[in-house]
Amino acid sequence: MAEIAIRAAGLGKRYRIGVRRDPYSRLTESLWDAMARPLRRGDGQPKGSDFWALRDVSFEIPRGSAVGVIGRNGAGKTTLLKILSRVTTPTEGRAELHGRVGSLLEVGTGFHPELSGRENIFLSGAILGMRRAEILRHFDAIVDFADIGAFLDTPVKRYSSGMKVRLGFAVAAFLEPEIMFVDEVLAVGDAEFQKKCLGKMSEIGAGGRTVIFVSHSMPAVLRLCDRAILLDRGRVVTDGSTNHVVRTYLESDMGRTGERRWEDPSEAPGDAVARLKSVRVVPARGGTSDEVDIREPIDIEVEYSSEAPRDLRPSVNLHFFNEEGVCLFVTNDWNDQVWWVRSRRPGIVRAVCRIPGDFLAEGRVTVTAAVSTYDPTVVHAVEWEAVSFQVVDRTDGTGVRGIYAGDWPGVVRPMLEWHVALAERDTPDPSEPE
């Protein structure tokens, strides 16, 4: 029987809604404040009522496993990792960890802001129980991976969020913890660094260390993890093979909505440059729906507010995924050349992307929406799995499949132009009449 690295038994975490928090509490604690506001307004929750962020969560993870934890925002994923990594204590239940732990839960986790990058590397290693000689053996690899050489002796408080993430991941990965927790902080880094991180995590998992990976990116979870746990409203919905769990999530109401709105700007993803207001699936027949006919065009509409100065040019990009987490394609609003060159000013922007009919294959499609600026690339607002919709191919002989009613493979299903005619022959066929 495989040796157990992590065992959770009946874990639960209760928060007090409406109770003033310590002003120096961790950034992710504010998530529960955001969840408390609509509960107080809509349900008349009394001040000081209880909210269970996690309840009755139990599982065992063998050493050397790579496990993804997925679920929509507020499902309890980060709370689970905070309990497992001993950042916070559970209200009920217990968690056992067997091995040295490295965590990357938030930007700059575990760093002392007044110390330099160099000093924080040694501090992190000492916290992990490593000798100075062990840290020195990995020091050059950490600095090279994090790409902070010019700022190695600069206090971490002067680092950008991207630099903190790069250094934090490098420290967590190269100081060889036996158990590694990684939350969705990689979304802060640029695309090239994310690719490096995913490659390193794959290497760590293959090397026999245990990896727990929280992410909204289904392709990343499918690539890195052989097992996944789906959480919803603080409870385990399903636990099993990654393919099965991801499909369950994408096909359920948890991963399904034709419209996402943020009425309260403080709860919306983004910053002063761009803050999301809404993302909608709009079929050709009008309205908002999460089911569309394969032959009909659909619009994906994104609204965001921007206080960007005129020299910044925010741009909406959409990432489309199928039920297996495969990225079907990515598109960007710079395809509207008139908009791309137009002078920008603060206000509300509506970007609409038209997806033609007879293009997507039948099945569930999930859309991630982001607003970015470029040179350098900075993601200002992103909502993973913002909306999703079901493409339905109703066979009546006029679609791509014609009169064929069986499975039709492929990630897209374009109605391509064909020309068919009888080919001319050099010599007549004597078996055919004149």
Phi, psi and omega in degrees: 000137183293144179291137182275129177266322182224133175227124176245133181228108175061037183294137175213146177224124182248134175246156178260111180284131177093357178270132181297133182266160172301129182297345180256019179289166184292153185302319185291344177299332182294343178300322183286331173297319180296324179285332183289325185302307179294331178294320180292320182288310190278325187253002179063034180299131177290152179299133179087014179283166184269145172227122180269108178282337180212140183209125171056050181261122181224138175189165173232139181235116179292154177299139178089004181273154171242112188240128176265142175243118185235169181148163182287172179302135180084009182285341180112009185296309182292324177300319178299314180294324178295323177290314182297325182270008175069021175286324176225160181261147178285152174285326178213161180081185181213158177229132178246132176235132182242094181141163180287134189250135170239134185232142171226086186260330181213163178301122177079016180305127175083356180272144172269119188298332183277344180272156179284170176301317179300312182294324179290329176298314180291323177298314181298319178296320179296321178298326178283356178086021182269149174281160181300322180296323178295318180294317179299327181296331182255356190302309183298321180294322179296312182296320180294317182294319183284340178056051180238020187312314183291342184243018186301324182257019175268139177304140184298334181297342179264002178284148169288166179299323179296320179294320178296319179296316181299314180292318180299316180293317181299317179297313182296326185276319189268345176275012168055054171291151178280335176232130183234126176253130179228120177266186187286026180291340182295343178295342181284328183286169177280172188298320182294319179291322177301319178297318177298317181296315180297322177295319179292321179295322176298320178294320179297315179298319180292337181277006175093004176271159184266130181236129172246119190237115175264126181203153169266355181271103181296322176301319180294318179296316180296325181286319190267332194247140175263355180213150179219152177238126180259123177251146172210129181052037174084002181239156177283122177273312178205154183217118182180207181298147185301315181302315182294315184291318179297318179297318178301317181295311184292332182271352183267174176295340180296324182252025188228120171194139179270356181206139176228125180233150175237101181285325180262112182303331181292342180261353185277145176294137174139187179218196183294333180288319180203129177227123184295142175248321180195155171224130185224147169260120184239103178293162182301329182283356178099172181077190176236133184210152174255015174227126183229147175286136184302333184274348185266140172290152176226153176249138168254116186251127179239128173245136175216152175262146184222133171247027187291140171295163188295337182278352174263144184233082179301145183219133178277134170230141183241135179244125184252130181233148175266188186294335180273003181081009178284132178286115181286314177187166175234139178224156187224148185286000175290353173295339172274092187296329178296314179294321186298325182265353184287145177296137182263149174214159180300150179152193179260129182248136174244120179246129183237125178252125180266122174259119184291157173292162181054045177234308180278148174284160178292153183128180182273133178242130180246139186240126170261132182246136180217155173235125186228161165240163189231159179059066003275164180284123177226126176270115183268328180213135177212138173231106178293140178050049183298313177219164174211161180207156180258123176270124184247127178254096180273109186291117173219014176093349183259353181270187181301321184284351179060233181265000180283129186252359182278187178297141180236104188287170177117149180275341172231162181222071183284143172272091185275156180281130177235150172228122182233133178205162176289125181288140177286143179251150177290323180234143181291150176275117183296341181282346181261138178295154178294000000 
